Amino acid sequence: MIDEKTTEQFKEKLNKKKLEIEGELKNNKDFPDFGSDVDPDEETDEVAAFGNQLSVNQTLKEHLADIDSALKKIQEGKYGICEKCKKEIPLEIFEVDPESRLCKECKKQK
């Protein structure tokens, strides 16, 4: 099981990442101006930019949900346990991905 000091360090990391992502989402709220352009190429570029922005925002929201889940697990004392096999997740996984839900073996099966 991950000790309390290490868990607290991961909690700080997760809260920092959460603030960064929330800031990115806030900055991405400006949608392209579709206006009444006459140039079809410009309209195509605007639609492509909008699609890309939606995709990035969705990825950020999913990452934020993973972070929130990890923070909730810390609060409940369940941090560090694989959601699939219920085994302890090795510390090296959390060093790279502190919001990880699965151990290395279960990630391979995914």
MODELLER restraints for C-alpha pairs under 7 A, 6 or more apart:
rsr = mdl.restraints
at = mdl.atoms
rsr.add(forms.Gaussian(group=physical.xy_distance, feature=features.Distance(at['CA:1:A'], at['CA:80:A']), mean=6.93, stdev=0.5))
rsr.add(forms.Gaussian(group=physical.xy_distance, feature=features.Distance(at['CA:1:A'], at['CA:88:A']), mean=6.65, stdev=0.5))
rsr.add(forms.Gaussian(group=physical.xy_distance, feature=features.Distance(at['CA:2:A'], at['CA:80:A']), mean=6.68, stdev=0.5))
rsr.add(forms.Gaussian(group=physical.xy_distance, feature=features.Distance(at['CA:10:A'], at['CA:98:A']), mean=6.22, stdev=0.5))
rsr.add(forms.Gaussian(group=physical.xy_distance, feature=features.Distance(at['CA:11:A'], at['CA:71:A']), mean=6.60, stdev=0.5))
rsr.add(forms.Gaussian(group=physical.xy_distance, feature=features.Distance(at['CA:14:A'], at['CA:67:A']), mean=6.18, stdev=0.5))
rsr.add(forms.Gaussian(group=physical.xy_distance, feature=features.Distance(at['CA:14:A'], at['CA:98:A']), mean=6.88, stdev=0.5))
rsr.add(forms.Gaussian(group=physical.xy_distance, feature=features.Distance(at['CA:18:A'], at['CA:64:A']), mean=6.26, stdev=0.5))
rsr.add(forms.Gaussian(group=physical.xy_distance, feature=features.Distance(at['CA:18:A'], at['CA:67:A']), mean=6.71, stdev=0.5))
rsr.add(forms.Gaussian(group=physical.xy_distance, feature=features.Distance(at['CA:21:A'], at['CA:60:A']), mean=6.42, stdev=0.5))
rsr.add(forms.Gaussian(group=physical.xy_distance, feature=features.Distance(at['CA:21:A'], at['CA:64:A']), mean=6.84, stdev=0.5))
rsr.add(forms.Gaussian(group=physical.xy_distance, feature=features.Distance(at['CA:25:A'], at['CA:57:A']), mean=6.37, stdev=0.5))
rsr.add(forms.Gaussian(group=physical.xy_distance, feature=features.Distance(at['CA:31:A'], at['CA:50:A']), mean=6.59, stdev=0.5))
rsr.add(forms.Gaussian(group=physical.xy_distance, feature=features.Distance(at['CA:32:A'], at['CA:46:A']), mean=6.08, stdev=0.5))
rsr.add(forms.Gaussian(group=physical.xy_distance, feature=features.Distance(at['CA:32:A'], at['CA:50:A']), mean=6.22, stdev=0.5))
rsr.add(forms.Gaussian(group=physical.xy_distance, feature=features.Distance(at['CA:34:A'], at['CA:43:A']), mean=6.80, stdev=0.5))
rsr.add(forms.Gaussian(group=physical.xy_distance, feature=features.Distance(at['CA:34:A'], at['CA:46:A']), mean=6.59, stdev=0.5))
rsr.add(forms.Gaussian(group=physical.xy_distance, feature=features.Distance(at['CA:37:A'], at['CA:43:A']), mean=6.56, stdev=0.5))
rsr.add(forms.Gaussian(group=physical.xy_distance, feature=features.Distance(at['CA:66:A'], at['CA:99:A']), mean=5.83, stdev=0.5))
rsr.add(forms.Gaussian(group=physical.xy_distance, feature=features.Distance(at['CA:67:A'], at['CA:99:A']), mean=5.27, stdev=0.5))
rsr.add(forms.Gaussian(group=physical.xy_distance, feature=features.Distance(at['CA:70:A'], at['CA:79:A']), mean=6.61, stdev=0.5))
rsr.add(forms.Gaussian(group=physical.xy_distance, feature=features.Distance(at['CA:70:A'], at['CA:99:A']), mean=5.22, stdev=0.5))
rsr.add(forms.Gaussian(group=physical.xy_distance, feature=features.Distance(at['CA:73:A'], at['CA:79:A']), mean=4.72, stdev=0.5))
rsr.add(forms.Gaussian(group=physical.xy_distance, feature=features.Distance(at['CA:80:A'], at['CA:88:A']), mean=5.72, stdev=0.5))
rsr.add(forms.Gaussian(group=physical.xy_distance, feature=features.Distance(at['CA:80:A'], at['CA:89:A']), mean=5.24, stdev=0.5))
rsr.add(forms.Gaussian(group=physical.xy_distance, feature=features.Distance(at['CA:81:A'], at['CA:87:A']), mean=5.60, stdev=0.5))
rsr.add(forms.Gaussian(group=physical.xy_distance, feature=features.Distance(at['CA:81:A'], at['CA:88:A']), mean=4.58, stdev=0.5))
rsr.add(forms.Gaussian(group=physical.xy_distance, feature=features.Distance(at['CA:81:A'], at['CA:89:A']), mean=5.58, stdev=0.5))
rsr.add(forms.Gaussian(group=physical.xy_distance, feature=features.Distance(at['CA:82:A'], at['CA:88:A']), mean=6.08, stdev=0.5))
rsr.add(forms.Gaussian(group=physical.xy_distance, feature=features.Distance(at['CA:82:A'], at['CA:89:A']), mean=5.85, stdev=0.5))
rsr.add(forms.Gaussian(group=physical.xy_distance, feature=features.Distance(at['CA:82:A'], at['CA:101:A']), mean=5.77, stdev=0.5))
rsr.add(forms.Gaussian(group=physical.xy_distance, feature=features.Distance(at['CA:82:A'], at['CA:102:A']), mean=4.54, stdev=0.5))
rsr.add(forms.Gaussian(group=physical.xy_distance, feature=features.Distance(at['CA:82:A'], at['CA:103:A']), mean=5.43, stdev=0.5))
rsr.add(forms.Gaussian(group=physical.xy_distance, feature=features.Distance(at['CA:83:A'], at['CA:101:A']), mean=5.84, stdev=0.5))
rsr.add(forms.Gaussian(group=physical.xy_distance, feature=features.Distance(at['CA:83:A'], at['CA:102:A']), mean=5.84, stdev=0.5))
rsr.add(forms.Gaussian(group=physical.xy_distance, feature=features.Distance(at['CA:84:A'], at['CA:102:A']), mean=6.61, stdev=0.5))
rsr.add(forms.Gaussian(group=physical.xy_distance, feature=features.Distance(at['CA:84:A'], at['CA:106:A']), mean=6.84, stdev=0.5))
rsr.add(forms.Gaussian(group=physical.xy_distance, feature=features.Distance(at['CA:89:A'], at['CA:102:A']), mean=6.97, stdev=0.5))
rsr.add(forms.Gaussian(group=physical.xy_distance, feature=features.Distance(at['CA:89:A'], at['CA:103:A']), mean=4.80, stdev=0.5))
rsr.add(forms.Gaussian(group=physical.xy_distance, feature=features.Distance(at['CA:94:A'], at['CA:100:A']), mean=6.54, stdev=0.5))
